Amino acid sequence: MSRILVDIDDDMLAFAQQQLGTKTKRETINRALTMVAAISADDRARVLRWLQENAEDFLDFDVLEDRERSGL
């Protein structure tokens, strides 16, 4: 196992912890890496297509636009 110093967005990490049900930063990052590594390129493409087709049902674009304007 390697040790690495990296800057991580605290809000994004907290959101990932909430979504993954993890308690520590280490557990969150390792779980996310495991999940990403397990997903094939075809699966990622299929999910991306689905998200593009259904994004309006799940994403609040006003909130995303506000976040982008504020630099978050």
Rosetta blueprint (number, residue, H / E / L):
1 M L
2 S L
3 R L
4 I L
5 L L
6 V L
7 D L
8 I L
9 D L
10 D H
11 D H
12 M H
13 L H
14 A H
15 F H
16 A H
17 Q H
18 Q H
19 Q H
20 L H
21 G L
22 T L
23 K L
24 T L
25 K H
26 R H
27 E H
28 T H
29 I H
30 N H
31 R H
32 A H
33 L H
34 T H
35 M H
36 V H
37 A H
38 A H
39 I L
40 S L
41 A H
42 D H
43 D H
44 R H
45 A H
46 R H
47 V H
48 L H
49 R H
50 W H
51 L H
52 Q H
53 E H
54 N H
55 A H
56 E H
57 D H
58 F H
59 L L
60 D L
61 F H
62 D H
63 V H
64 L H
65 E H
66 D H
67 R H
68 E H
69 R H
70 S H
71 G L
72 L L
